[in-house]
């Protein structure tokens, strides 16, 4: 069954699951757990100015976001990772996180709707 989505693009997830609906449901359930947890770590490590840990969390989140398929979240996370790798001015990270924070609840809500 295909559901029209606004904040997610699950084509990569469907490809990786080889169309197995049970696997897709399982993966979506895992995403519901991992997304808030990983994003929470991004916010915490930023607040603590733990740049090395933030770099690790952002890198890990890259694979999670691939399954979600939200371009805005993916682009913001990619930019965070780039800034951290270049060890340039870290100030823009705050706005990137705020942007992610506004989109994340919409993505999670949509995944919940897909699962129900």
C-alpha positions as CSV (number, residue, x, y, z in Angstrom):
1,X,0.0,0.0,0.0
2,X,1.3,3.5,-0.9
3,X,0.5,6.5,1.2
4,X,1.0,10.0,-0.1
5,X,3.6,11.6,2.1
6,X,4.6,15.2,2.5
7,X,7.6,15.0,4.9
8,X,9.0,11.6,4.1
9,X,10.1,9.8,1.0
10,X,10.3,6.1,1.8
11,X,11.6,4.9,-1.6
12,X,15.0,4.1,-0.3
13,X,13.5,2.2,2.7
14,X,11.3,0.3,0.3
15,X,14.3,-0.5,-1.9
16,X,16.3,-1.7,1.0
17,X,13.4,-3.8,2.3
18,X,12.8,-5.2,-1.2
19,X,9.2,-4.3,-0.9
20,X,8.7,-6.5,2.2
21,X,5.8,-4.7,4.0
22,X,6.5,-6.4,7.3
23,X,10.2,-5.3,7.1
24,X,9.1,-1.7,6.2
25,X,6.8,-1.6,9.2
26,X,9.6,-2.9,11.4
27,X,12.0,-0.3,10.1
28,X,9.5,2.5,10.5
29,X,9.1,1.4,14.1
30,X,12.8,1.6,14.6
31,X,13.0,5.0,13.0
32,X,10.4,6.3,15.5
33,X,12.7,5.2,18.3
34,X,16.0,6.3,16.7
35,X,15.1,9.7,15.2
36,X,14.1,11.4,18.5
37,X,17.0,9.7,20.3
38,X,19.6,10.7,17.8
39,X,18.3,14.2,17.4
40,X,18.2,14.6,21.1
41,X,21.9,13.7,21.2
42,X,22.6,16.3,18.5
43,X,20.9,19.0,20.5
44,X,22.7,17.9,23.8
45,X,26.1,17.7,22.3
46,X,25.7,21.1,20.6
47,X,24.6,22.7,23.9
48,X,27.7,21.1,25.6
49,X,29.9,22.3,22.7
50,X,31.2,18.7,22.4
51,X,32.1,19.1,18.8
52,X,33.8,15.7,18.4
53,X,30.8,13.9,19.8
54,X,28.4,16.0,17.7
55,X,30.4,15.1,14.6
56,X,30.0,11.4,15.5
57,X,26.2,11.7,16.1
58,X,25.7,13.7,13.0
59,X,27.6,11.1,10.9
60,X,25.5,8.3,12.5
61,X,22.3,10.2,11.9
62,X,23.1,10.4,8.1
63,X,22.2,6.8,7.6
64,X,19.0,7.1,9.7
65,X,17.9,10.1,7.6
66,X,18.5,8.2,4.4
67,X,15.6,5.9,5.3
68,X,13.4,8.9,6.2
69,X,14.0,10.7,2.9
70,X,13.4,14.2,4.1
71,X,15.6,16.6,2.1
72,X,15.5,19.4,4.6
73,X,16.7,17.2,7.5
74,X,19.3,15.6,5.3
75,X,20.7,18.9,4.0
76,X,20.8,20.4,7.5
77,X,22.6,17.4,8.9
78,X,25.0,17.3,6.0
79,X,25.8,21.0,6.6
80,X,26.4,20.4,10.3
81,X,28.8,17.6,9.5
82,X,30.6,19.7,6.9
83,X,31.1,22.6,9.4
84,X,32.4,20.2,12.0
85,X,34.8,18.5,9.6
86,X,36.2,21.9,8.5
87,X,36.3,23.1,12.1
88,X,35.1,26.5,10.8
89,X,32.7,28.8,12.5
90,X,30.3,26.6,14.5
91,X,27.7,29.4,15.0
92,X,25.5,28.4,12.0
93,X,25.0,25.0,13.5
94,X,22.4,26.5,16.0
95,X,20.1,27.7,13.2
96,X,20.5,24.3,11.4
97,X,19.4,22.5,14.5
98,X,16.5,24.9,15.0
99,X,15.5,24.2,11.4
100,X,15.7,20.4,12.0
101,X,13.7,20.9,15.3
102,X,10.8,22.4,13.3
103,X,10.7,19.6,10.8
104,X,11.4,16.6,13.0
105,X,7.9,16.5,14.7
106,X,6.2,16.6,11.3
107,X,8.4,13.7,10.1
108,X,7.7,11.7,13.2
109,X,3.9,12.4,13.0
110,X,3.9,11.3,9.4
111,X,5.7,8.0,10.2
112,X,3.2,7.4,13.0
113,X,0.4,8.0,10.5
114,X,2.0,5.6,8.0
115,X,2.2,2.9,10.7
116,X,-1.4,3.3,11.8
